[in-house]
Amino acid sequence: MIGQTITHYQIAKKIGEGAMGEVYLAHDLKLNRAVALKFIPAALVNQPQRLARFEREAQLLASLNHTNIAVIHGVEEYQGKPFLVMELIEGETLEDRLLTGPLPVEEALIIAAQVAEALKAAHKKSIIHRDLKPANIKVTADGVVKVLDFGLAKQFYDGSKEIDTEAATLAVMTMEGTVVGTPAYMSPEQALGQAIDARADIFSFGAITYEMLTGRRAFNGPTLAAVIQAVVATDPQSPRRVRSEVPVDLDSLVMRSLQKKKELRQQNAEQLISEIGEIKSRQTTRSAILAASPGRGLRHITWQLRTWRLEHKKAALIATVLVVALAFGALAVFALKRRSLSRAGAASSLAQPNANASPYELFQLGSTLLERYDKDENLNGAMQDFQAALAKDPNYSPAYAGLGLAYLLKYQANRDKQLLDTAFANATQAVDLDGQLADNRVSLGRVLFEKGEYDKAEAEFKQALILDPLNASAHRGLGDVERSRKHWPEAEALYKKAIELRPNDWDLRLTLGNFYFRQSRYAEAEQPFADVIKMVPDCHFGYRSLGGIYHMQGRFADAAAEYQKALQIKPSAITYSNLGTSLFFQGLYQQSVVAMKKAVEMGADNAQNWANLADAYRWTPGNEAKAREAYLSAIQKVRDELSSKPNDPDLRSRLALYLAKNGDKQQAQVEAAALEQSSKSAAVLSRLVTVYELCGQRPQALETMSAALKAGYSIEEFRRDPELLELRKDSGYHKLVAMLPDQPNK
């Protein structure tokens, strides 16, 4: 065709070819301008499906009018064959540009922003591109981005019903043709022929941005099958791990857009544009800070680079060690030694850091260890690193914040009030030294929340978000505050926002699962706990939490299996206590005593474990005196906690329950009466059922049981609780059971 004149277009040369057409440079003899002509391939001209696709592209392009999308001038026909007359875009494709390696971060952001704008325009017209890739993006000499080739575009109206039946064909044609990159940029749902919507383009956008930042594809392989398998089943190494200068927030944006589940990605192009704008704004601010004050700029960057940990938790320590090894060889030896000790489970003889390590480097090591606080050796090691940092610089505030969190975590595992006081002292010192660091505010907020000072905690979290609007931990903290106020939808939204900001943080998913569990939303809690197990399979929390779900659903054998897995990973007091509770509700009281004693012997000196042990003793003949002694310990412990949280309904209901079981019915009723005006969760209501029954108030017990069941509490707990044996003979109880749906467990 080169050299021919078709209607009034003189064809100069072929400039492109893809699965859906051949593109030629031509001169418009009428308007005296250069244009691009796109013809359907000769081999496909007699295929009605291809002709229909070709016509569809013309119609879709004609409906789009945007700076970042190639313009269509018209559709014409030559010898019965249609062709498109399109704007000629001068410049190189992004594919060609990437042949020289990754782009500067600033340039990648500029291109990404324009691609997102093009997607916004297309999606606004309900058009999905479906073949977004570097070869279909051109950058002009003026830096204007143009998205090309809508030959595979598709209009969607209801994403839940849109099935991408052409995905397999697309993949095969791509490999047989010349554009071998297409499968590497497909969304998983497109590659699998599943329902698609605009979020398929979001995934492709992420794959392209990943390649701009790293110079390599997010998904690769020697064969078509290998590439598609990578797209569907594997996660790429984060851009920041490939290239350290990639900002943390940009790294997070890319990894979020590459989530396998479309529900976890940005939900539309507007979100991409907003996030990119925020990143560019922060980049500009950093540059201004550096220009104004090099010392202040270094401090600001230190704060922003506080983590290498946005994904692949186990790799985080290794990556940190490798980086440190280049500049601080002796320190790397220490860190590697510590990691090997962690694997072996030895926590008592951690080596001391190298004397040449800076406070920041020690803080980074401690922060990395703190990510896996489920391992005692890591928690102890993190505290040593933070203390070593302070030995270097007594005014290094992030180390105080780290110690605040570390002591808080220790307190949550073993309710020793001295630990909470120490956590508060360290977190307060962090904010006193530097209140402009968001993480310092978060540390203090979390400690204040644990102390029951919810308003003060809220103020710290909100201040943290002013300083760092994308701080996932601050969102999580505000979620805790809203939960304490019984603002369930607000709390849930904040927890989900935290996960959205830091999708690879297993602890945030554990928090969401615990939130659902406390509300008796057991079915919903299963997925977050399963996610924890998938993300950190060597963490005992996931198995123990899943066991708790099964227990509440009456699946005691399944619960026991999960508790066994948790105990194999880490024998812990809480897990033994949970196992003992499961045995107790199966009527295995003697075995329950063994497990409960193990929990207390392991140092879990808190009210719940003492009460559980007391329950087991109480129902084992000959142990009545031991039961009374254990109940007294539980009562004293819960009263100590109430001194700092006097209005906590959970603690007050526990106190009422322990008093009733220990025979102090009058005081138990006083504590129960104090809860009458409180908002009560299903768990609190369930305890009050037993309190009322033991105090001889059967009608009130049944009424409260009804409320607990409506709130989602498991009927299996009531069916198996030996304290309620007589109540279960009551006709009122049978009426309640008869009114339950077939599947009573939420």
C-alpha positions, -999 to +999 in steps of 0.1 A: +000+000+000+030+023+005+030+049-023-007+045-031-033+072-029-065+059-013-093+084-018-075+116-010-048+101+013-013+094+000+003+066+020+039+072+030+049+043+052+037+017+077+042+030+113+025+003+134+008-030+135-013-048+162-038-075+166-066-053+156-051-033+127-023-019+106-014+018+109+001+039+081+014+074+079-004+093+052-008+128+038-043+143+035-043+159+001-074+179+007-065+194+041-027+193+036-019+176+069-003+144+081-027+117+094-026+081+106-048+056+087-057+023+104-068-006+083-082-039+095-056-067+087-062-084+054-064-118+071-093-107+092-113-086+067-138-114+060-144-121+096-176-103+107-165-103+144-133-084+135-152-059+113-177-053+141-148-047+165-132-023+140-165-003+137-169-003+174-135+013+179-145+041+155-177+047+174-160+046+208-132+069+197-157+093+182-174+096+216-142+106+233-127+140+232-097+144+255-062+158+254-047+125+263-066+103+238-058+102+201-085+119+181-104+102+153-111+124+122-135+100+105-143+066+091-140+060+053-140+030+030-118+019+002-127-011-021-153-023+005-128-021+033-133+004+062-104+024+076-100+050+103-086+084+098-068+094+130-047+121+145-010+115+138+008+114+171+045+124+168+068+110+194+080+077+208+060+051+224+064+044+261+076+010+252+105+025+232+113+049+259+115+021+285+142+003+264+167+026+280+157+017+315+134+031+342+122+067+341+131+094+366+104+093+393+092+128+385+088+119+348+070+086+357+045+106+378+038+131+350+031+103+325+011+083+350-011+113+358-019+118+322-027+082+316-050+083+346-067+114+331-073+095+298-088+065+317-110+089+337-124+103+304-129+068+289-145+054+320-168+084+323-182+072+289-183+036+303-155+026+281-128+001+292-096+001+272-087-036+280-053-034+261-035-007+280+003-012+277+034+008+270+031+002+232-003+019+233+010+051+250+029+078+231+047+108+246+051+138+223+081+161+223+061+185+245+056+158+270+019+153+262+007+117+267-016+101+242-034+068+248-038+049+215-054+018+201-089+013+214-093-017+191-101-039+221-120-013+240-154-024+253-184-004+266-197-016+299-229-007+318-230-032+347-196-043+357-211-072+377-224-088+346-197-079+321-178-111+312-146-108+292-152-136+268-125-123+244-097-124+269-084-158+259-085-149+222-067-117+230-039-136+248-034-161+219-035-134+192-010-114+212+015-142+214+011-152+178+013-116+166+039-090+173+027-074+205+040-100+230+035-078+260-002-078+262-007-107+287+018-090+311-006-060+315-039-079+317-059-079+349-063-113+365-101-112+360-095-105+323-070-132+319-094-157+335-124-145+315-142-133+345-164-103+351-146-070+343-152-034+348-131-002+348-108-017+375-093-039+349-077-008+334-066+002+369-045-030+371-030-024+337-022+011+348-004-003+378+017-027+357+027+001+334+037+025+363+056-004+379+076-008+347+082+030+344+096+030+380+117-002+379+126-007+342+112-043+343+078-058+340+057-066+370+048-100+355+070-119+332+078-155+321+092-175+292+058-186+279+023-173+276+011-197+303+039-186+326+031-149+322-007-154+328+001-176+358+022-147+372-006-122+366-031-144+383-012-159+411+020-140+421+028-106+435+058-087+421+085-073+443+075-038+453+090-009+432+107+004+463+126-028+468+138-027+433+147+010+433+151+026+467+144+062+456+108+053+448+087+072+474+068+051+499+035+066+490+041+060+452+052+024+460+019+020+479-002+033+451+014+009+426+011-021+448-025-013+456-034-010+419-019-045+413-040-062+439-055-095+425-089-087+439-103-057+421-122-047+453-088-039+469-075-017+441-083+020+436-119+019+426-118+044+398-094+067+378-104+097+400-088+080+430-056+074+410-055+111+400-061+122+435-034+100+449-009+110+423-017+147+429-010+142+466+023+124+459+034+152+435+025+178+461+046+160+488+075+156+464+073+194+458+072+201+495+102+179+501+122+197+474+113+230+489+124+219+523+157+206+510+163+239+491+155+260+522+173+240+548+195+209+540+195+198+577+157+201+580+153+184+547+173+154+558+152+152+589+120+153+568+132+126+545+142+105+575+106+107+587+092+098+553+115+069+549+106+054+582+097+021+567+108-004+540+078-025+550+048-020+527+048-056+517+066-090+519+071-089+557+098-115+559+118-099+532+118-065+550+145-075+575+166-092+549+164-061+526+173-038+554+203-060+564+215-061+528+214-023+525+231-018+558+257-044+549+270-022+521+278+007+544+279-009+578+293-044+575+296-052+611+260-041+618+247-064+591+265-093+607+246-085+639+213-082+622+217-115+603+227-132+635+196-118+652+174-131+624+190-166+626+184-166+664+148-156+657+143-186+634+157-209+660+135-194+687+164-182+709+157-148+724+178-147+755+212-139+740+207-113+714+240-096+703+245-059+709+245-036+679+278-024+663+291+008+679+291+026+645+254+023+639+235+056+638+203+062+659+183+061+627+197+028+615+191+012+649+156+026+648+150+011+614+162-023+626+139-021+656+109-010+635+115-039+612+115-064+641+084-048+656+065-056+624+065-092+636+058-085+672+041-119+675+076-133+680+089-125+715+125-125+703+116-098+678+098-077+704+127-079+728+151-072+700+132-042+688+133-028+724+171-033+725+175-015+692+154+015+703+173+017+736+206+015+717+194+044+695+187+064+726+221+056+740+235+072+709+212+102+710+190+107+741+168+131+722+160+108+692+122+109+695+113+081+671+131+056+694+109+067+723+078+062+701+090+028+692+095+019+729+060+032+736+045+008+711+068-021+722+058-017+759+021-014+749+023-047+730+039-063+760+011-049+782-016-062+759-001-097+762+003-096+800-018-069+818+009-057+840+000-020+847+037-011+851+042-019+814+014+004+804+028+032+826+062+027+809+046+028+775+029+061+783+061+076+796+080+067+764+053+078+740+048+111+759+085+118+757+084+112+720+058+138+714+074+162+739+106+160+719+090+163+685+053+166+681+056+171+643+063+134+636+030+117+629+042+083+642+051+099+675+015+111+678+002+076+668+023+059+695+009+083+722-026+079+708-025+041+711-013+042+746-039+068+756-066+046+741-054+016+761-056+038+792-092+045+784-086+082+776-104+081+743-109+118+737-072+125+742-063+095+720-086+108+693-069+142+694-035+126+689-047+105+659-063+135+643-031+155+647-012+126+631-035+127+601-030+165+597+008+158+596+005+127+574-030+122+558-021+087+545-009+073+579-026+040+581-019+036+618-037+068+626-068+056+607-066+024+626-064+043+659-094+064+650-112+032+642-105+020+677-119+053+692-151+050+671-154+013+682-152+024+718-180+048+712-201+021+696-200+039+663-198+006+643-200+018+607-175+046+613-151+022+630-154-003+602-148+023+575-117+035+593-103+000+596-109-006+560-093+027+550-062+017+570-060-016+551-065+003+518-035+025+527-013-004+538-028-035+522+001-058+531+000-052+568-012-084+585-018-066+618-045-043+603-064-073+589-062-089+624-077-057+638-105-058+613-112-095+621-112-088+658-137-059+652-161-083+635-156-109+662-165-085+690-197-078+671-204-115+667-201-111+629-183-144+628-187-152+591-173-118+582-144-123+606-132-155+589-118-138+559-095-113+576-082-140+599-076-163+568-058-134+552-035-132+582-027-169+579-020-164+542+002-133+547+022-146+577+017-184+579+042-186+608+022-163+630+001-179+657-024-151+659-042-160+627-048-197+637-058-187+673-083-161+660-098-185+635-101-211+662-121-185+682-145-181+653-150-218+651-156-221+688-183-194+687-199-213+659-200-245+679-173-261+657-152-273+686-132-299+667-122-273+641-114-248+668-091-273+686-073-280+653-066-243+649-054-239+685-031-269+680-015-251+649-011-219+670+005-238+698+029-256+675+041-221+662+042-205+697+030-219+729+012-190+745-010-184+775-039-170+755-040-199+732-039-224+761-067-204+777-087-206+745-081-243+742-092-248+778-124-229+771-131-251+741-126-282+763-147-267+790-177-262+767-174-298+756-177-309+792-141-320+795-135-301+827-104-320+840-086-315+806-097-279+807-080-274+841-047-286+827-049-261+798-060-232+820-033-239+845-008-239+817-020-204+807-016-190+841+018-207+846+030-191+814+027-157+830-007-146+817-015-128+850-048-113+840-084-114+850-096-135+820-072-163+825-077-165+863-115-166+857-112-193+831-091-214+855-116-208+883-144-220+860-125-252+852-118-258+889-155-250+899-168-278+877-141-303+887-150-321+919-128-314+949-114-281+936-140-257+951-114-239+973-091-235+944-119-221+923-127-195+950-091-184+952-088-181+914-120-160+912-107-137+939-075-132+918-097-125+887-119-100+907-088-081+919-073-080+884-105-066+868-109-040+895-074-028+889-082-024+852-115-006+861-095+020+880-083+034+847-115+025+827-144+030+851-170+032+824-159+002+804-190-022+801-168-051+791-148-049+823-178-042+845-197-072+831-167-094+837-166-082+873-203-089+878-199-124+864-169-133+885-186-120+917-218-141+909-198-172+903-179-167+935-211-164+955-212-127+960-247-123+945-255-089+960-224-072+947-228-089+914-263-074+910-249-040+919-224-042+891-250-055+867-273-026+876-246-002+868-247-014+832-284-008+826-280+025+808-249+014+789-247+002+753-240-035+755-223-058+730-234-094+725-205-105+747-215-082+776-251-094+773-241-130+774-222-125+807-253-108+822-274-138+813-253-159+836-252-132+863-290-130+863-294-168+863-270-173+892-287-145+911-321-161+907-335-136+882-347-161+856-371-137+837-343-111+833-319-138+823-342-150+795-349-114+784-311-107+782-305-139+764-330-129+737-311-096+733-278-114+731-290-137+704-304-108+684-270-091+687-255-122+671-242-142+701-239-180+694-266-202+707-240-229+710-224-211+739-257-210+758-265-247+749-232-259+764-226-236+794-231-257+826-241-226+845-273-225+825-283-261+829-315-253+848-324-223+826-323-246+796-352-266+811-373-235+812-401-232+786-390-196+780-357-209+768-373-234+744-395-206+730-363-186+723-346-215+705-377-222+685-377-186+672-341-188+660-334-191+622-320-223+607-285-209+608-283-189+640-246-180+639-236-148+622 
